[in-house]
């Protein structure tokens, strides 16, 4: 799995990474993953053509929540949270082009579930990248949203 850009094993049931190719998707299936969540764009430079067909052809469930890198929205994170909650007993692989969107969304999800503190969330994301102003603003907005959601 190390060949997949920025691959991170989070637990025995959760991992995130950049865009896998067809062979790497087969390896993901062989490693027991049951669900793939794609946060990248289907028509982007790094997108895998017909990814949904490839994933479902391997017997995995596929969810696509396209997130514009320069305009992430709380509604997209909420969709992600909902899918993650529905799939929480399954082994889930989350990806985007380079594991930037995926680490941010996954980290926020783990924070919302009280599995990461604020400091651990920052550390989790910084394993892969340093968010720019757009993403720092989004993460801050999401943290406020999560606080309201918890309250």
Secondary structure, 3 states (H helix, E strand, C coil): CCCCCCCEEEECCEEEEECCCHHHHHHHHHCCCCEEEECCCCCCCCCCCCHHHHHHHCCCEEEECCCCCCCCCHHHHHHHHHHHHHCCCCCEEEECCECHHHHHHHHHHHHHCCCCCHHHHHHHHHCCCCCCHHHHHHHHHHHHHHHHHHC
